[in-house]
Amino acid sequence: MEKLKELAQEFIDDRDRSLRLVREIESILIVEFLETDLYEALAEAVSLYCPGGNLPYFSESDMKNALQEALGLSPST
């Protein structure tokens, strides 16, 4: 869970909004959290993330919101 939160915090803090980072988050979700509520909460967002994308894709803002909501994180100060 610590690595997942660390990667999510990078995204939330706008240090890395890359597709590569989100794919790494997705990989952790699949390996460690498959069939959990956390996986269910983030599966759609990580699979449809597209920086700068429009519906039906998740934008950077949508992804940030999904991570914050699912993991209870907020931007670092």
C-alpha positions as CSV (number, residue, x, y, z in Angstrom):
1,M,0.0,0.0,0.0
2,E,2.9,2.3,0.7
3,K,4.3,2.2,-2.8
4,L,0.8,2.8,-4.3
5,K,0.3,5.8,-2.1
6,E,3.7,7.2,-2.9
7,L,3.0,7.0,-6.7
8,A,-0.5,8.4,-6.2
9,Q,1.0,11.3,-4.3
10,E,3.4,12.1,-7.1
11,F,0.4,12.3,-9.5
12,I,-1.6,14.4,-7.0
13,D,1.2,16.8,-6.4
14,D,1.7,17.3,-10.2
15,R,5.3,15.9,-10.1
16,D,4.4,13.2,-12.6
17,R,1.2,12.9,-14.6
18,S,2.6,10.5,-17.1
19,L,0.8,7.5,-18.6
20,R,3.8,5.4,-17.4
21,L,3.1,6.4,-13.8
22,V,-0.6,5.5,-14.0
23,R,0.3,2.2,-15.7
24,E,2.6,1.5,-12.7
25,I,-0.3,2.3,-10.3
26,E,-2.5,0.0,-12.4
27,S,0.0,-2.8,-12.2
28,I,0.2,-2.6,-8.4
29,L,-3.6,-2.6,-8.2
30,I,-3.8,-5.8,-10.3
31,V,-1.0,-7.6,-8.5
32,E,-1.8,-6.6,-4.9
33,F,-5.4,-5.4,-4.8
34,L,-7.4,-7.4,-7.3
35,E,-10.9,-8.2,-6.1
36,T,-10.8,-5.5,-3.4
37,D,-12.9,-2.3,-3.1
38,L,-9.8,-0.2,-3.8
39,Y,-9.3,-2.0,-7.1
40,E,-13.0,-1.4,-7.9
41,A,-12.7,2.2,-7.0
42,L,-9.7,2.9,-9.3
43,A,-9.9,0.3,-12.1
44,E,-12.0,2.4,-14.5
45,A,-9.9,5.6,-13.9
46,V,-6.5,3.9,-14.5
47,S,-7.7,2.0,-17.5
48,L,-9.2,5.1,-19.2
49,Y,-6.6,7.6,-18.2
50,C,-5.5,9.8,-21.2
51,P,-3.6,13.0,-20.4
52,G,-5.4,15.8,-22.2
53,G,-8.2,13.5,-23.1
54,N,-11.9,14.1,-23.3
55,L,-14.9,11.9,-22.5
56,P,-15.0,8.9,-22.3
57,Y,-11.4,9.1,-21.1
58,F,-10.2,10.3,-17.7
59,S,-8.3,13.6,-17.8
60,E,-5.5,14.5,-15.4
61,S,-8.0,16.3,-13.2
62,D,-10.4,13.3,-13.2
63,M,-7.5,11.0,-12.3
64,K,-6.3,13.2,-9.5
65,N,-9.8,13.2,-8.1
66,A,-10.1,9.5,-8.3
67,L,-6.8,8.9,-6.5
68,Q,-7.6,11.4,-3.8
69,E,-11.0,9.9,-3.2
70,A,-10.0,6.3,-3.3
71,L,-6.8,6.7,-1.2
72,G,-7.8,9.5,1.1
73,L,-4.9,11.7,0.0
74,S,-4.6,15.4,-0.5
75,P,-1.9,17.6,-2.1
76,S,1.3,17.9,-0.1
77,T,2.0,21.3,1.3
